Amino acid sequence: MTSKQKELLTFSEKIQKGAQKAVRKLVEIRAATNKDLVIGDKDGNVSIVPAKDLLSSM
């Protein structure tokens, strides 16, 4: 693996961790206020889920 590839892999991992932190924070805030979230799956199906349920499955 070249140094450029390692650099890109490290950058990609940082982006993924940041996105995960942001999603968790969003779910926690919505759960604290008893709100729902709209989520979609890879097939394009959309559903409304209570944030507390989603938080418990994270």
PDB file of N, CA, C and O in Angstrom, chain B, residues numbered from 101:
ATOM      1  N   MET B 101       0.856  -1.173   0.000  1.00  0.00           N
ATOM      2  CA  MET B 101       0.000   0.000   0.000  1.00  0.00           C
ATOM      3  C   MET B 101       0.905   1.240   0.000  1.00  0.00           C
ATOM      4  O   MET B 101       1.841   1.339   0.794  1.00  0.00           O
ATOM      5  N   THR B 102       0.615   2.159  -0.883  1.00  0.00           N
ATOM      6  CA  THR B 102       1.434   3.370  -0.976  1.00  0.00           C
ATOM      7  C   THR B 102       1.067   4.351   0.130  1.00  0.00           C
ATOM      8  O   THR B 102       0.026   4.217   0.774  1.00  0.00           O
ATOM      9  N   SER B 103       1.924   5.326   0.341  1.00  0.00           N
ATOM     10  CA  SER B 103       1.647   6.321   1.385  1.00  0.00           C
ATOM     11  C   SER B 103       0.397   7.137   1.045  1.00  0.00           C
ATOM     12  O   SER B 103      -0.334   7.559   1.941  1.00  0.00           O
ATOM     13  N   LYS B 104       0.157   7.356  -0.234  1.00  0.00           N
ATOM     14  CA  LYS B 104      -1.043   8.099  -0.661  1.00  0.00           C
ATOM     15  C   LYS B 104      -2.303   7.291  -0.328  1.00  0.00           C
ATOM     16  O   LYS B 104      -3.301   7.852   0.124  1.00  0.00           O
ATOM     17  N   GLN B 105      -2.254   5.987  -0.550  1.00  0.00           N
ATOM     18  CA  GLN B 105      -3.390   5.123  -0.239  1.00  0.00           C
ATOM     19  C   GLN B 105      -3.638   5.079   1.262  1.00  0.00           C
ATOM     20  O   GLN B 105      -4.788   5.093   1.700  1.00  0.00           O
ATOM     21  N   LYS B 106      -2.569   5.025   2.055  1.00  0.00           N
ATOM     22  CA  LYS B 106      -2.707   5.029   3.509  1.00  0.00           C
ATOM     23  C   LYS B 106      -3.319   6.342   3.976  1.00  0.00           C
ATOM     24  O   LYS B 106      -4.170   6.365   4.865  1.00  0.00           O
ATOM     25  N   GLU B 107      -2.876   7.426   3.369  1.00  0.00           N
ATOM     26  CA  GLU B 107      -3.403   8.744   3.720  1.00  0.00           C
ATOM     27  C   GLU B 107      -4.898   8.828   3.408  1.00  0.00           C
ATOM     28  O   GLU B 107      -5.673   9.344   4.213  1.00  0.00           O
ATOM     29  N   LEU B 108      -5.296   8.329   2.257  1.00  0.00           N
ATOM     30  CA  LEU B 108      -6.711   8.338   1.882  1.00  0.00           C
ATOM     31  C   LEU B 108      -7.540   7.436   2.793  1.00  0.00           C
ATOM     32  O   LEU B 108      -8.673   7.771   3.138  1.00  0.00           O
ATOM     33  N   LEU B 109      -6.979   6.302   3.181  1.00  0.00           N
ATOM     34  CA  LEU B 109      -7.676   5.393   4.092  1.00  0.00           C
ATOM     35  C   LEU B 109      -7.872   6.044   5.451  1.00  0.00           C
ATOM     36  O   LEU B 109      -8.954   5.956   6.031  1.00  0.00           O
ATOM     37  N   THR B 110      -6.845   6.692   5.960  1.00  0.00           N
ATOM     38  CA  THR B 110      -6.941   7.391   7.240  1.00  0.00           C
ATOM     39  C   THR B 110      -7.982   8.497   7.169  1.00  0.00           C
ATOM     40  O   THR B 110      -8.788   8.656   8.085  1.00  0.00           O
ATOM     41  N   PHE B 111      -7.965   9.255   6.090  1.00  0.00           N
ATOM     42  CA  PHE B 111      -8.939  10.338   5.912  1.00  0.00           C
ATOM     43  C   PHE B 111     -10.354   9.785   5.850  1.00  0.00           C
ATOM     44  O   PHE B 111     -11.266  10.345   6.458  1.00  0.00           O
ATOM     45  N   SER B 112     -10.542   8.699   5.126  1.00  0.00           N
ATOM     46  CA  SER B 112     -11.855   8.076   5.005  1.00  0.00           C
ATOM     47  C   SER B 112     -12.359   7.592   6.367  1.00  0.00           C
ATOM     48  O   SER B 112     -13.538   7.749   6.684  1.00  0.00           O
ATOM     49  N   GLU B 113     -11.480   7.013   7.161  1.00  0.00           N
ATOM     50  CA  GLU B 113     -11.860   6.541   8.495  1.00  0.00           C
ATOM     51  C   GLU B 113     -12.273   7.709   9.389  1.00  0.00           C
ATOM     52  O   GLU B 113     -13.221   7.591  10.165  1.00  0.00           O
ATOM     53  N   LYS B 114     -11.574   8.824   9.285  1.00  0.00           N
ATOM     54  CA  LYS B 114     -11.921  10.008  10.071  1.00  0.00           C
ATOM     55  C   LYS B 114     -13.293  10.544   9.673  1.00  0.00           C
ATOM     56  O   LYS B 114     -14.084  10.938  10.531  1.00  0.00           O
ATOM     57  N   ILE B 115     -13.568  10.559   8.393  1.00  0.00           N
ATOM     58  CA  ILE B 115     -14.871  11.021   7.905  1.00  0.00           C
ATOM     59  C   ILE B 115     -15.983  10.113   8.427  1.00  0.00           C
ATOM     60  O   ILE B 115     -17.020  10.597   8.880  1.00  0.00           O
ATOM     61  N   GLN B 116     -15.770   8.805   8.363  1.00  0.00           N
ATOM     62  CA  GLN B 116     -16.774   7.856   8.827  1.00  0.00           C
ATOM     63  C   GLN B 116     -17.029   8.001  10.321  1.00  0.00           C
ATOM     64  O   GLN B 116     -18.182   7.971  10.752  1.00  0.00           O
ATOM     65  N   LYS B 117     -15.983   8.156  11.114  1.00  0.00           N
ATOM     66  CA  LYS B 117     -16.147   8.327  12.561  1.00  0.00           C
ATOM     67  C   LYS B 117     -16.898   9.619  12.874  1.00  0.00           C
ATOM     68  O   LYS B 117     -17.749   9.646  13.764  1.00  0.00           O
ATOM     69  N   GLY B 118     -16.585  10.675  12.152  1.00  0.00           N
ATOM     70  CA  GLY B 118     -17.272  11.951  12.355  1.00  0.00           C
ATOM     71  C   GLY B 118     -18.744  11.855  12.009  1.00  0.00           C
ATOM     72  O   GLY B 118     -19.591  12.388  12.727  1.00  0.00           O
ATOM     73  N   ALA B 119     -19.053  11.180  10.915  1.00  0.00           N
ATOM     74  CA  ALA B 119     -20.453  11.003  10.516  1.00  0.00           C
ATOM     75  C   ALA B 119     -21.203  10.165  11.546  1.00  0.00           C
ATOM     76  O   ALA B 119     -22.352  10.467  11.867  1.00  0.00           O
ATOM     77  N   GLN B 120     -20.574   9.127  12.063  1.00  0.00           N
ATOM     78  CA  GLN B 120     -21.209   8.292  13.083  1.00  0.00           C
ATOM     79  C   GLN B 120     -21.483   9.098  14.350  1.00  0.00           C
ATOM     80  O   GLN B 120     -22.544   8.961  14.959  1.00  0.00           O
ATOM     81  N   LYS B 121     -20.526   9.938  14.746  1.00  0.00           N
ATOM     82  CA  LYS B 121     -20.723  10.782  15.928  1.00  0.00           C
ATOM     83  C   LYS B 121     -21.891  11.736  15.724  1.00  0.00           C
ATOM     84  O   LYS B 121     -22.698  11.941  16.631  1.00  0.00           O
ATOM     85  N   ALA B 122     -21.980  12.318  14.532  1.00  0.00           N
ATOM     86  CA  ALA B 122     -23.043  13.275  14.236  1.00  0.00           C
ATOM     87  C   ALA B 122     -24.412  12.600  14.248  1.00  0.00           C
ATOM     88  O   ALA B 122     -25.376  13.161  14.769  1.00  0.00           O
ATOM     89  N   VAL B 123     -24.499  11.410  13.681  1.00  0.00           N
ATOM     90  CA  VAL B 123     -25.770  10.680  13.660  1.00  0.00           C
ATOM     91  C   VAL B 123     -26.177  10.309  15.082  1.00  0.00           C
ATOM     92  O   VAL B 123     -27.342  10.455  15.453  1.00  0.00           O
ATOM     93  N   ARG B 124     -25.237   9.837  15.867  1.00  0.00           N
ATOM     94  CA  ARG B 124     -25.547   9.466  17.258  1.00  0.00           C
ATOM     95  C   ARG B 124     -26.051  10.681  18.034  1.00  0.00           C
ATOM     96  O   ARG B 124     -27.026  10.583  18.778  1.00  0.00           O
ATOM     97  N   LYS B 125     -25.393  11.818  17.862  1.00  0.00           N
ATOM     98  CA  LYS B 125     -25.808  13.039  18.549  1.00  0.00           C
ATOM     99  C   LYS B 125     -27.219  13.442  18.123  1.00  0.00           C
ATOM    100  O   LYS B 125     -28.035  13.827  18.960  1.00  0.00           O
ATOM    101  N   LEU B 126     -27.504  13.355  16.834  1.00  0.00           N
ATOM    102  CA  LEU B 126     -28.846  13.674  16.333  1.00  0.00           C
ATOM    103  C   LEU B 126     -29.887  12.769  16.969  1.00  0.00           C
ATOM    104  O   LEU B 126     -30.929  13.245  17.419  1.00  0.00           O
ATOM    105  N   VAL B 127     -29.618  11.473  17.010  1.00  0.00           N
ATOM    106  CA  VAL B 127     -30.569  10.509  17.574  1.00  0.00           C
ATOM    107  C   VAL B 127     -30.754  10.771  19.072  1.00  0.00           C
ATOM    108  O   VAL B 127     -31.874  10.716  19.578  1.00  0.00           O
ATOM    109  N   GLU B 128     -29.668  11.053  19.772  1.00  0.00           N
ATOM    110  CA  GLU B 128     -29.772  11.330  21.214  1.00  0.00           C
ATOM    111  C   GLU B 128     -30.620  12.569  21.486  1.00  0.00           C
ATOM    112  O   GLU B 128     -31.448  12.565  22.398  1.00  0.00           O
ATOM    113  N   ILE B 129     -30.422  13.619  20.711  1.00  0.00           N
ATOM    114  CA  ILE B 129     -31.192  14.850  20.900  1.00  0.00           C
ATOM    115  C   ILE B 129     -32.664  14.606  20.601  1.00  0.00           C
ATOM    116  O   ILE B 129     -33.538  15.057  21.341  1.00  0.00           O
ATOM    117  N   ARG B 130     -32.934  13.892  19.517  1.00  0.00           N
ATOM    118  CA  ARG B 130     -34.334  13.605  19.159  1.00  0.00           C
ATOM    119  C   ARG B 130     -34.987  12.687  20.189  1.00  0.00           C
ATOM    120  O   ARG B 130     -36.170  12.842  20.489  1.00  0.00           O
ATOM    121  N   ALA B 131     -34.235  11.739  20.730  1.00  0.00           N
ATOM    122  CA  ALA B 131     -34.776  10.825  21.741  1.00  0.00           C
ATOM    123  C   ALA B 131     -35.097  11.582  23.026  1.00  0.00           C
ATOM    124  O   ALA B 131     -36.093  11.294  23.690  1.00  0.00           O
ATOM    125  N   ALA B 132     -34.258  12.545  23.372  1.00  0.00           N
ATOM    126  CA  ALA B 132     -34.467  13.318  24.599  1.00  0.00           C
ATOM    127  C   ALA B 132     -35.744  14.157  24.530  1.00  0.00           C
ATOM    128  O   ALA B 132     -36.325  14.499  25.561  1.00  0.00           O
ATOM    129  N   THR B 133     -36.173  14.481  23.323  1.00  0.00           N
ATOM    130  CA  THR B 133     -37.386  15.291  23.157  1.00  0.00           C
ATOM    131  C   THR B 133     -38.568  14.465  22.638  1.00  0.00           C
ATOM    132  O   THR B 133     -39.558  15.016  22.157  1.00  0.00           O
ATOM    133  N   ASN B 134     -38.449  13.135  22.741  1.00  0.00           N
ATOM    134  CA  ASN B 134     -39.518  12.207  22.314  1.00  0.00           C
ATOM    135  C   ASN B 134     -39.979  12.439  20.874  1.00  0.00           C
ATOM    136  O   ASN B 134     -41.177  12.491  20.596  1.00  0.00           O
ATOM    137  N   LYS B 135     -39.026  12.575  19.979  1.00  0.00           N
ATOM    138  CA  LYS B 135     -39.328  12.801  18.568  1.00  0.00           C
ATOM    139  C   LYS B 135     -39.090  11.529  17.770  1.00  0.00           C
ATOM    140  O   LYS B 135     -38.491  10.570  18.257  1.00  0.00           O
ATOM    141  N   ASP B 136     -39.574  11.543  16.533  1.00  0.00           N
ATOM    142  CA  ASP B 136     -39.369  10.440  15.608  1.00  0.00           C
ATOM    143  C   ASP B 136     -38.308  10.827  14.580  1.00  0.00           C
ATOM    144  O   ASP B 136     -37.993  12.003  14.397  1.00  0.00           O
ATOM    145  N   LEU B 137     -37.772   9.815  13.921  1.00  0.00           N
ATOM    146  CA  LEU B 137     -36.833  10.024  12.824  1.00  0.00           C
ATOM    147  C   LEU B 137     -37.320   9.264  11.608  1.00  0.00           C
ATOM    148  O   LEU B 137     -37.899   8.185  11.730  1.00  0.00           O
ATOM    149  N   VAL B 138     -37.086   9.821  10.454  1.00  0.00           N
ATOM    150  CA  VAL B 138     -37.404   9.155   9.197  1.00  0.00           C
ATOM    151  C   VAL B 138     -36.123   8.489   8.725  1.00  0.00           C
ATOM    152  O   VAL B 138     -35.095   9.146   8.559  1.00  0.00           O
ATOM    153  N   ILE B 139     -36.191   7.184   8.511  1.00  0.00           N
ATOM    154  CA  ILE B 139     -35.007   6.452   8.070  1.00  0.00           C
ATOM    155  C   ILE B 139     -35.340   5.688   6.790  1.00  0.00           C
ATOM    156  O   ILE B 139     -36.498   5.380   6.510  1.00  0.00           O
ATOM    157  N   GLY B 140     -34.314   5.399   6.037  1.00  0.00           N
ATOM    158  CA  GLY B 140     -34.484   4.641   4.801  1.00  0.00           C
ATOM    159  C   GLY B 140     -33.505   3.488   4.762  1.00  0.00           C
ATOM    160  O   GLY B 140     -32.443   3.539   5.383  1.00  0.00           O
ATOM    161  N   ASP B 141     -33.868   2.446   4.028  1.00  0.00           N
ATOM    162  CA  ASP B 141     -32.948   1.320   3.897  1.00  0.00           C
ATOM    163  C   ASP B 141     -32.325   1.326   2.508  1.00  0.00           C
ATOM    164  O   ASP B 141     -32.605   2.210   1.698  1.00  0.00           O
ATOM    165  N   LYS B 142     -31.488   0.347   2.240  1.00  0.00           N
ATOM    166  CA  LYS B 142     -30.760   0.315   0.977  1.00  0.00           C
ATOM    167  C   LYS B 142     -31.678   0.088  -0.230  1.00  0.00           C
ATOM    168  O   LYS B 142     -31.285   0.361  -1.364  1.00  0.00           O
ATOM    169  N   ASP B 143     -32.894  -0.410   0.007  1.00  0.00           N
ATOM    170  CA  ASP B 143     -33.836  -0.654  -1.070  1.00  0.00           C
ATOM    171  C   ASP B 143     -34.735   0.547  -1.346  1.00  0.00           C
ATOM    172  O   ASP B 143     -35.576   0.506  -2.244  1.00  0.00           O
ATOM    173  N   GLY B 144     -34.556   1.614  -0.572  1.00  0.00           N
ATOM    174  CA  GLY B 144     -35.346   2.817  -0.784  1.00  0.00           C
ATOM    175  C   GLY B 144     -36.634   2.867   0.019  1.00  0.00           C
ATOM    176  O   GLY B 144     -37.440   3.779  -0.169  1.00  0.00           O
ATOM    177  N   ASN B 145     -36.844   1.911   0.903  1.00  0.00           N
ATOM    178  CA  ASN B 145     -38.032   1.919   1.751  1.00  0.00           C
ATOM    179  C   ASN B 145     -37.827   2.915   2.887  1.00  0.00           C
ATOM    180  O   ASN B 145     -36.758   2.968   3.496  1.00  0.00           O
ATOM    181  N   VAL B 146     -38.851   3.693   3.161  1.00  0.00           N
ATOM    182  CA  VAL B 146     -38.782   4.729   4.181  1.00  0.00           C
ATOM    183  C   VAL B 146     -39.724   4.369   5.316  1.00  0.00           C
ATOM    184  O   VAL B 146     -40.827   3.871   5.089  1.00  0.00           O
ATOM    185  N   SER B 147     -39.276   4.626   6.550  1.00  0.00           N
ATOM    186  CA  SER B 147     -40.142   4.394   7.700  1.00  0.00           C
ATOM    187  C   SER B 147     -39.867   5.441   8.767  1.00  0.00           C
ATOM    188  O   SER B 147     -38.788   6.032   8.819  1.00  0.00           O
ATOM    189  N   ILE B 148     -40.862   5.657   9.616  1.00  0.00           N
ATOM    190  CA  ILE B 148     -40.755   6.596  10.724  1.00  0.00           C
ATOM    191  C   ILE B 148     -40.566   5.771  11.990  1.00  0.00           C
ATOM    192  O   ILE B 148     -41.360   4.879  12.288  1.00  0.00           O
ATOM    193  N   VAL B 149     -39.506   6.082  12.728  1.00  0.00           N
ATOM    194  CA  VAL B 149     -39.134   5.302  13.903  1.00  0.00           C
ATOM    195  C   VAL B 149     -38.967   6.246  15.084  1.00  0.00           C
ATOM    196  O   VAL B 149     -38.354   7.303  14.938  1.00  0.00           O
ATOM    197  N   PRO B 150     -39.496   5.893  16.251  1.00  0.00           N
ATOM    198  CA  PRO B 150     -39.213   6.706  17.437  1.00  0.00           C
ATOM    199  C   PRO B 150     -37.704   6.725  17.701  1.00  0.00           C
ATOM    200  O   PRO B 150     -37.049   5.684  17.664  1.00  0.00           O
ATOM    201  N   ALA B 151     -37.171   7.893  17.963  1.00  0.00           N
ATOM    202  CA  ALA B 151     -35.729   8.036  18.177  1.00  0.00           C
ATOM    203  C   ALA B 151     -35.244   7.175  19.345  1.00  0.00           C
ATOM    204  O   ALA B 151     -34.123   6.668  19.314  1.00  0.00           O
ATOM    205  N   LYS B 152     -36.075   7.009  20.369  1.00  0.00           N
ATOM    206  CA  LYS B 152     -35.673   6.176  21.512  1.00  0.00           C
ATOM    207  C   LYS B 152     -35.447   4.742  21.089  1.00  0.00           C
ATOM    208  O   LYS B 152     -34.515   4.099  21.571  1.00  0.00           O
ATOM    209  N   ASP B 153     -36.288   4.219  20.188  1.00  0.00           N
ATOM    210  CA  ASP B 153     -36.104   2.852  19.703  1.00  0.00           C
ATOM    211  C   ASP B 153     -34.813   2.736  18.891  1.00  0.00           C
ATOM    212  O   ASP B 153     -34.073   1.760  19.016  1.00  0.00           O
ATOM    213  N   LEU B 154     -34.564   3.722  18.080  1.00  0.00           N
ATOM    214  CA  LEU B 154     -33.351   3.716  17.270  1.00  0.00           C
ATOM    215  C   LEU B 154     -32.115   3.820  18.155  1.00  0.00           C
ATOM    216  O   LEU B 154     -31.113   3.149  17.907  1.00  0.00           O
ATOM    217  N   LEU B 155     -32.181   4.636  19.157  1.00  0.00           N
ATOM    218  CA  LEU B 155     -31.055   4.812  20.075  1.00  0.00           C
ATOM    219  C   LEU B 155     -30.750   3.507  20.811  1.00  0.00           C
ATOM    220  O   LEU B 155     -29.585   3.166  21.014  1.00  0.00           O
ATOM    221  N   SER B 156     -31.773   2.792  21.204  1.00  0.00           N
ATOM    222  CA  SER B 156     -31.550   1.537  21.925  1.00  0.00           C
ATOM    223  C   SER B 156     -30.944   0.470  21.026  1.00  0.00           C
ATOM    224  O   SER B 156     -30.298  -0.455  21.518  1.00  0.00           O
ATOM    225  N   SER B 157     -31.140   0.585  19.719  1.00  0.00           N
ATOM    226  CA  SER B 157     -30.569  -0.411  18.805  1.00  0.00           C
ATOM    227  C   SER B 157     -29.178  -0.026  18.328  1.00  0.00           C
ATOM    228  O   SER B 157     -28.518  -0.808  17.643  1.00  0.00           O
ATOM    229  N   MET B 158     -28.729   1.165  18.682  1.00  0.00           N
ATOM    230  CA  MET B 158     -27.379   1.598  18.286  1.00  0.00           C
ATOM    231  C   MET B 158     -26.441   1.030  19.277  1.00  0.00           C
ATOM    232  O   MET B 158     -25.233   1.243  19.177  1.00  0.00           O
TER     233      MET B 158
END
